[in-house]
Structure formats: C-alpha cells, structure tokens
C-alpha cells in the first residue's frame, strides 16, 4: 500500500513502484510517439471486442495495459498523465473509443460514459482498482483530487464571492484582489500564478490556454496549496471542493432523470421542455 498525504492521496514521488503509474518513460523535451507505441494497444482493444468480450471490460483492460503517457493525434495533444502523478482515465477512454471502427461499440453507452461518466454497469472502487491496476488507480485519485476537486473548490469560492459582492459580474469583481478566488485560495491572482506555473514548466506564454495546459495548471495549484497551507486548511478546502463536486453531480443526476422521464413524450413536448431548461440554466 502506498504512503499517503494528510488528505489520503498517494505520495507517488516517494513510491518508486507507483511513480509513473504504469506508463513508459518519455523524453521530457518531446512528445511520446503517437502511432508506433499506441497502435498495439488499439489493435488489442479491437481484437478483444471482435472476440466478444464485453466492451467495458475490454476497455478497462486496455486502460490497464496502456503505457503511453501523452501523444499527439491528428494535431490534438492528449495528456493522460499529468506530472507523472495524475491520470485522466476518461481521456484515455475517449482516445480508445474514438479509434474503433464505426458500429463496433454501443454508441449510447459510450456517450454516457464519456459525457456523463456513467458506466454501463455499477463498478465498485475495489473492482475498478483491480481492473486498471493499483498504480493507475492511485494516479486516478490524484487526478480526481488534484484537478476535479480543485476545480470544484475554485467554483465554490467564486460562487461565495459572487454572493458577497451582491451579484456583481465576476469579470468586473476580479479587478479587486479581495474578490479574486485564486487570491482567496492561493494567495496570488490567477495571472500571477499562471505566469509562475509557465516559468517553472518552461512553457511559452500565450494569450489562450488550452484544456491540457489548464488541467496541468490546476494540478500545479493543488500541489502548491497542499505544500504551503497548514493541514487543517488543506482538509477544510478539500472538503469544500468535494461538497461542490457532489452538488454538481446531484444536479447532473436530476437532469438525466428528467430527460429519462420525458422519453415517452412527443417531440414537440420534449422541444418545449428543452427550451424551458435552457432558460432556467441561463438565469440560474
């Protein structure tokens, strides 16, 4: 069992057998080749599907075997392992499923997994860990806490600051350091923190930040928070992020349930309800 930090996360830096989470080493100055290494895993996944293995089981087996930490496919960068610690397993699932021939996978079930994080069958944490392997499982927890929960914490603080400001638009409110969620959480503005992150990571400064860089930045903020704040504050903020993430998940479940209940309605009725949903979202 790997050693853990004060909030139950594995310390992969101190556990050589887990560091890298089952991925191959890569040149730190170049992307891992995208085709020669990945093709074998894609072919293995396709062969398992054609042999009749249930698609979700075959997918998890492919995730366990996969050892390419990042790649570029048709101009898109896929970073599966952030800082060799945080594993985005759903991004890898997207890559694997997108590479399969049309009709080989159940499209609705795949969409539910990738878009709504709803697997085709219930899966316990123990079974999930066993299927993808302990190293990737612990790295998945690092991604969950270091990216997903951290983003939820930022959203929770932003919402609280909005309430404090009486509903002032947040782009305007951020000019005030006391109304900047990053300043509240990390002690510096988002612009300052992003500049420091890019400097440490030797990244070129750009006006836009892509999804992969944003996730790496978020994980860097998480590590910075854990290292610099006292344990009680770390635990409190992490709990705040977890509560926000749970609230978002419950809201998503209600939306899915509402859609399912409308399945028997006519097209006109569903369209009318969708318009109402859009209005609610827009002003909520």
C-alpha positions as semicolon CSV with decimal commas, in nm:
position;residue;x (nm);y (nm);z (nm)
1;X;0,000;0,000;0,000
2;X;0,150;0,338;-0,095
3;X;0,214;0,602;0,166
4;X;-0,043;0,880;0,162
5;X;-0,052;1,251;0,228
6;X;-0,262;1,407;0,503
7;X;-0,577;1,401;0,289
8;X;-0,546;1,039;0,180
9;X;-0,366;1,087;-0,151
10;X;-0,080;0,862;-0,257
11;X;0,263;1,022;-0,249
12;X;0,388;0,886;-0,580
13;X;0,720;1,070;-0,554
14;X;0,818;0,850;-0,258
15;X;0,699;0,522;-0,408
16;X;0,914;0,414;-0,697
17;X;0,680;0,128;-0,790
18;X;0,391;0,373;-0,835
19;X;0,576;0,673;-0,975
20;X;0,474;0,691;-1,340
21;X;0,153;0,493;-1,279
22;X;0,235;0,214;-1,518
23;X;0,337;0,441;-1,805
24;X;0,658;0,425;-2,004
25;X;0,935;0,681;-1,951
26;X;0,943;0,961;-2,204
27;X;1,183;1,229;-2,320
28;X;1,089;1,532;-2,113
29;X;1,153;1,760;-2,411
30;X;0,948;1,571;-2,670
31;X;0,608;1,412;-2,703
32;X;0,593;1,036;-2,696
33;X;0,549;0,895;-3,049
34;X;0,179;0,873;-3,116
35;X;0,143;0,579;-3,356
36;X;0,414;0,316;-3,318
37;X;0,356;0,273;-2,945
38;X;-0,020;0,325;-2,931
39;X;-0,123;0,111;-3,227
40;X;-0,054;-0,217;-3,047
41;X;-0,292;-0,125;-2,765
42;X;-0,559;-0,004;-3,007
43;X;-0,535;-0,328;-3,204
44;X;-0,555;-0,532;-2,884
45;X;-0,870;-0,346;-2,780
46;X;-1,031;-0,402;-3,120
47;X;-0,943;-0,772;-3,121
48;X;-1,096;-0,817;-2,774
49;X;-1,417;-0,653;-2,894
50;X;-1,435;-0,870;-3,206
51;X;-1,374;-1,178;-2,991
52;X;-1,692;-1,096;-2,798
53;X;-1,553;-0,956;-2,474
54;X;-1,798;-0,707;-2,315
55;X;-1,688;-0,365;-2,436
56;X;-1,648;-0,200;-2,095
57;X;-1,436;-0,487;-1,963
58;X;-1,224;-0,476;-2,277
59;X;-1,189;-0,100;-2,235
60;X;-1,068;-0,128;-1,875
61;X;-0,822;-0,399;-1,977
62;X;-0,689;-0,167;-2,248
63;X;-0,657;0,115;-1,994
64;X;-0,457;-0,114;-1,766
65;X;-0,215;-0,215;-2,043
66;X;-0,172;0,132;-2,195
67;X;0,167;0,289;-2,120
68;X;0,186;0,595;-2,349
69;X;0,174;0,898;-2,114
70;X;0,092;1,152;-2,382
71;X;0,067;1,178;-2,758
72;X;-0,042;1,394;-3,049
73;X;-0,311;1,252;-3,276
74;X;-0,421;1,447;-3,584
75;X;-0,297;1,771;-3,430
76;X;-0,463;1,717;-3,091
77;X;-0,248;1,666;-2,782
78;X;-0,362;1,401;-2,537
79;X;-0,201;1,419;-2,192
80;X;-0,309;1,117;-1,993
81;X;-0,061;1,154;-1,707
82;X;-0,002;1,498;-1,554
83;X;0,332;1,546;-1,380
84;X;0,366;1,165;-1,386
85;X;0,119;1,160;-1,096
86;X;-0,238;1,236;-1,207
87;X;-0,410;1,002;-1,452
88;X;-0,705;1,118;-1,665
89;X;-0,853;0,777;-1,739
90;X;-1,162;0,912;-1,916
91;X;-0,946;1,099;-2,167
92;X;-0,773;0,772;-2,246
93;X;-1,114;0,603;-2,279
94;X;-1,213;0,872;-2,528
95;X;-0,897;0,808;-2,729
96;X;-0,951;0,431;-2,731
97;X;-1,319;0,451;-2,824
98;X;-1,268;0,714;-3,095
99;X;-1,012;0,488;-3,263
100;X;-1,255;0,196;-3,303
101;X;-1,436;0,127;-3,632
102;X;-1,793;0,251;-3,654
103;X;-2,053;0,009;-3,518
104;X;-1,812;-0,190;-3,303
105;X;-1,910;-0,009;-2,981
106;X;-2,259;0,072;-2,842
107;X;-2,269;0,445;-2,914
108;X;-2,523;0,537;-2,645
109;X;-2,334;0,356;-2,369
110;X;-2,003;0,507;-2,481
111;X;-2,156;0,854;-2,486
112;X;-2,296;0,801;-2,136
113;X;-1,951;0,703;-2,010
114;X;-1,757;0,984;-2,177
115;X;-2,010;1,267;-2,146
116;X;-2,182;1,182;-1,819
117;X;-1,929;0,949;-1,655
118;X;-2,195;0,680;-1,633
119;X;-2,055;0,329;-1,691
120;X;-2,279;0,061;-1,842
121;X;-2,282;-0,127;-1,512
122;X;-2,213;-0,049;-1,147
123;X;-1,847;-0,079;-1,057
124;X;-1,714;-0,081;-0,701
125;X;-1,394;0,106;-0,616
126;X;-1,223;-0,225;-0,537
127;X;-1,318;-0,373;-0,873
128;X;-1,216;-0,057;-1,056
129;X;-0,876;-0,063;-0,884
130;X;-0,831;-0,429;-0,970
131;X;-0,926;-0,379;-1,335
132;X;-0,696;-0,085;-1,412
133;X;-0,421;-0,176;-1,163
134;X;-0,319;-0,012;-0,832
135;X;-0,070;0,234;-0,983
136;X;-0,318;0,377;-1,231
137;X;-0,592;0,373;-0,969
138;X;-0,391;0,585;-0,724
139;X;-0,293;0,819;-1,007
140;X;-0,663;0,842;-1,093
141;X;-0,728;0,956;-0,734
142;X;-0,460;1,220;-0,778
143;X;-0,644;1,346;-1,085
144;X;-0,976;1,337;-0,903
145;X;-0,848;1,543;-0,611
146;X;-0,584;1,747;-0,789
147;X;-0,793;1,852;-1,091
148;X;-1,163;1,777;-1,046
149;X;-1,196;1,864;-0,677
150;X;-0,961;2,160;-0,717
151;X;-1,178;2,300;-0,996
152;X;-1,485;2,248;-0,779
153;X;-1,315;2,432;-0,492
154;X;-1,247;2,729;-0,722
155;X;-1,611;2,727;-0,831
156;X;-1,731;2,713;-0,469
157;X;-1,515;3,011;-0,371
158;X;-1,619;3,202;-0,684
159;X;-1,985;3,147;-0,601
160;X;-1,930;3,261;-0,240
161;X;-1,754;3,575;-0,360
162;X;-2,037;3,645;-0,601
163;X;-2,280;3,634;-0,311
164;X;-2,055;3,865;-0,108
165;X;-2,043;4,114;-0,395
166;X;-2,421;4,116;-0,431
167;X;-2,421;3,960;-0,776
168;X;-2,164;4,191;-0,938
169;X;-2,042;4,038;-1,264
170;X;-1,734;3,841;-1,186
171;X;-1,510;3,974;-1,464
172;X;-1,551;4,318;-1,308
173;X;-1,522;4,195;-0,948
174;X;-1,192;4,018;-1,016
175;X;-1,019;4,353;-1,052
176;X;-1,043;4,369;-0,676
177;X;-0,787;4,126;-0,524
178;X;-1,029;4,053;-0,241
179;X;-1,283;3,931;-0,497
180;X;-1,044;3,703;-0,687
181;X;-1,100;3,333;-0,598
182;X;-0,737;3,249;-0,677
183;X;-0,617;3,517;-0,436
184;X;-0,852;3,383;-0,170
185;X;-0,736;3,023;-0,214
186;X;-0,372;3,051;-0,319
187;X;-0,266;3,399;-0,208
188;X;-0,200;3,539;-0,559
189;X;-0,400;3,631;-0,867
190;X;-0,469;3,384;-1,146
191;X;-0,250;3,587;-1,381
192;X;0,043;3,583;-1,138
193;X;0,005;3,212;-1,068
194;X;-0,023;3,119;-1,435
195;X;0,292;3,317;-1,509
196;X;0,480;3,136;-1,232
197;X;0,349;2,798;-1,349
198;X;0,461;2,860;-1,706
199;X;0,800;2,983;-1,590
200;X;0,860;2,672;-1,378
201;X;0,731;2,440;-1,651
202;X;0,930;2,626;-1,921
203;X;0,613;2,689;-2,119
204;X;0,583;2,972;-2,366
205;X;0,336;3,241;-2,250
206;X;0,030;3,268;-2,475
207;X;-0,295;3,462;-2,460
208;X;-0,503;3,145;-2,473
209;X;-0,477;2,839;-2,251
210;X;-0,582;2,501;-2,384
211;X;-0,762;2,227;-2,194
212;X;-0,448;2,020;-2,135
213;X;-0,247;2,316;-2,005
214;X;-0,540;2,426;-1,789
215;X;-0,555;2,086;-1,622
216;X;-0,179;2,085;-1,566
217;X;-0,206;2,435;-1,417
218;X;-0,490;2,323;-1,190
219;X;-0,289;2,026;-1,067
220;X;0,008;2,258;-1,004
221;X;-0,221;2,482;-0,796
222;X;-0,336;2,180;-0,598
223;X;0,021;2,076;-0,522
224;X;0,107;2,433;-0,427
225;X;-0,189;2,453;-0,192
226;X;-0,110;2,122;-0,023
227;X;0,256;2,213;0,021
228;X;0,207;2,567;0,151
229;X;-0,108;2,560;0,362
230;X;-0,146;2,412;0,707
231;X;-0,311;2,066;0,715
232;X;-0,634;2,192;0,872
233;X;-0,681;2,449;0,594
234;X;-0,596;2,190;0,329
235;X;-0,854;1,949;0,469
236;X;-1,118;2,220;0,501
237;X;-1,072;2,348;0,146
238;X;-1,063;1,996;0,006
239;X;-1,389;1,914;0,182
240;X;-1,538;2,232;0,037
241;X;-1,437;2,119;-0,311
242;X;-1,577;1,770;-0,253
243;X;-1,910;1,915;-0,138
244;X;-1,925;2,133;-0,450
245;X;-1,842;1,836;-0,673
246;X;-2,117;1,631;-0,508
247;X;-2,364;1,915;-0,560
248;X;-2,275;1,929;-0,929
249;X;-2,310;1,551;-0,961
250;X;-2,651;1,550;-0,794
251;X;-2,766;1,828;-1,028
252;X;-2,645;1,625;-1,326
253;X;-2,833;1,319;-1,199
254;X;-3,153;1,523;-1,170
255;X;-3,112;1,642;-1,528
256;X;-3,056;1,286;-1,650
257;X;-3,361;1,166;-1,459
258;X;-3,569;1,447;-1,603
259;X;-3,461;1,357;-1,957
260;X;-3,539;0,990;-1,895
261;X;-3,888;1,078;-1,769
262;X;-3,952;1,272;-2,089
263;X;-3,858;0,981;-2,316
264;X;-4,224;0,890;-2,369
265;X;-4,331;1,242;-2,456
266;X;-4,386;1,371;-2,806
267;X;-4,112;1,554;-2,996
268;X;-4,296;1,886;-2,954
269;X;-4,330;1,833;-2,581
270;X;-3,959;1,749;-2,546
271;X;-3,859;2,052;-2,751
272;X;-4,074;2,277;-2,533
273;X;-3,921;2,132;-2,217
274;X;-3,570;2,178;-2,358
275;X;-3,640;2,545;-2,419
276;X;-3,758;2,581;-2,060
277;X;-3,445;2,403;-1,935
278;X;-3,227;2,642;-2,136
279;X;-3,396;2,944;-1,983
280;X;-3,354;2,806;-1,634
281;X;-2,985;2,739;-1,693
282;X;-2,931;3,081;-1,844
283;X;-3,068;3,274;-1,548
284;X;-2,976;3,030;-1,269
